[in-house]
Amino acid sequence: MEYNMKYKVPFVGYKLQYKNLKNEISRVIEDTLNRGDLILRKDVEEFERNLASFVGTKYAVGVNSGTDALIFSLKAAGIGSGDEVITVSHTFVASIAAICHVGAIPILIDVREDFNIDVNKIKEAITEKTKAILPVHLNGRVCEMDKLMEIAQKNNLLVIEDTAQALGAKFQGKTAGSFGIAGCFSFYPAKILGTAGDAGAVVTDDENFAEKVRLLRNHGQRKNSEGKIEILLFGETSRLDNLQAAILNVKFKYLPKWIKRRREIAEIYDKGLSNVSEIKLPPAPNSDPKYFDIFQNYVLKAERRDELSNFLKEKGVETLIKDPIANHKQPRLGLSHFNLPYTEKLAEMVISLPIYPELTQEQIDYVINSVKEFYQ
């Protein structure tokens, strides 16, 4: 994304969102600084309660990033050297990197039309070394978790969900992050609930699991019954900053409204672009009652994708082409032995259109008309 260029329709709405919430955000920042509450104080605790309640889990633990949420969840689950974890290549690289960072081996399988893990390919990927499945709920749609959980339970595998793009998304009425032993969230600024920097969290129903993540985020430290600091393991510095938590608490009350607006925009895109034969749209918001999608991203599969991107740029519409080289085809990652034909096809076709609550109807119509103009 080119932030030095003036777009008629920017890809993200950082500045507009801040302008709308400036007074509220300024108040909580000032309050936090006046209290001197900077590390693991009430704002973090409040955010953890908010998140656990929203997702429907017993515990939430704030950490520095979604990547650390994944790494700590794998460590807390006891996954390490030589263990295999099944996931996908069509994801942000952090999903795969987290597996490697704990010494485990990523086993990559292909995705389906909706960009999520093809559950029908999981069984053939399971070996005696497989310890977990890491489904990625991409773009705000939950994976087919009923079948995935059935496979995991039959094979005694743990499920750690990458929910970085799916806060509030549901499958069969159950919220992303509440299916497996853990759900791992990111609150990077571009996320549907984003803060002013990096932030993440782990949610779980397992008290011991939550405590392990708390230890890992803060150098293995906790106070014993006598109030003395004891160190139980070698951890990291990966605490959710109190200032970031305070900002997230301000934004949390707007989250349901923002989800509703994203779904409205997706519906408008769907109606406006459905007759363009050269593009394949994501499932419409109400097309399948099993799914409640939150449209973190609105991703097309487009013919002549790169030409479309350049045309839209000239028209003043900022888009995103994420991972034009599939992760397993990045030559330095050592993953090229995986044969994932649909993932490789997607790398040549996917393009994300702007979708955020601050978009105006005029801007949405302009995007639709610009896409149509290209394919006429």
Steps between C-alpha positions, in 0.01 A plus 500: 500500500631842401430750775670785315240497223161672517230243427132567439438172681785405737535134596485569874317759708749563780476879493121514477451255783738695722327827413164350601633366831767762573342646814433160657846367417672814626314476832598139567863559402519797734329305776736206460809720505373702796449178694846376404341170399724386219565126536238230573258726683124543508463594133654168391286311751188678375586421140560135582156480664340675202663265252423178688137606539468592133653176373327285762805354672595499866840665458683747279867594532631815333838475327716712273375369164297239322825326408598463865148380575560213257850423627397501866194285428713240326748505789224482762358199314835323534577506128869508419791347316405242238125530552285556192226763479256506209413842358473682167734696275230751400533716810720772641843346548477535880270196516779285361786684668353442845517125444863525394590728792409226751708244311200320350444410134224670296303262282323709237181402321285673242201727553150506357305757295437707814880525565480283815656162575365211294386269779479209255879510464582488872482125555759419234740749661489336845799291607621355829685830557192720460411677822266783395296670230529876461200620295514857372165680488593721208337830400237477773353157420525205739629169366269198479557428866249222560687264267840628607427447870368151429823408322707650781313314772518166318875539458570651844628825351494845656339789313652847524302755301660788313218750552703810409248594229182365653403689816123458525465251216291189569440150367175330594449768765835440671759778504845477343757426767269291718532165320850379584733512797583859404412784266769750399403859416683796353410863561732645239360838383345362180298236685128547561594583860838662466709706736778756438777242464553129553285301740359149531327259733437132570156377605432162660271311737795322661622669819841330497549589134419866572746504788777359279441778247511761780834361610639490147408864435677629812828309540341213690434721804216494749447585866470209741270484802752702702508779243849411380592478132576148384617406153348179371642492147696701246248727334503810281422870516167496321249687712203683353582866564257671732460799266408271211251317723343832600451591133353157427255539787373824344452330165345181634157653547492592131594152379144367443414813298820469297429133423148590387634774272762270345228248421290777343791607280562139398134471399530815288815368332328167437198660333709747303761255369305174467457537124872543426589157363876553522500514879397255770353661811518370857179350640236765564426579868175302519572232240548215749338497846788292642736795458506844655783677316640828629688599179834596644596507131297502181701282263428436133641234272560704186610430146786730391544583866817706468353708217188559709712614792691748286179632345339553840810678624478739206135558588593582859383174658756345734496119504715231656662201332609287791764233447537507118741212562345216701681445831611150409650637177720750684840343419670578832233339720573141400134411438502447124445124533129559569272461198214748546357583157200704612709707742741575215211600276366737765835676525449606139135604536410649839456872555341676798267797462464770767254404774475690827212669685599855407453443126227717351236379256659723237838332550351150487315582177821645356688175571224292341481719192878502462518119507220480244670756280817290488318189380276673245 
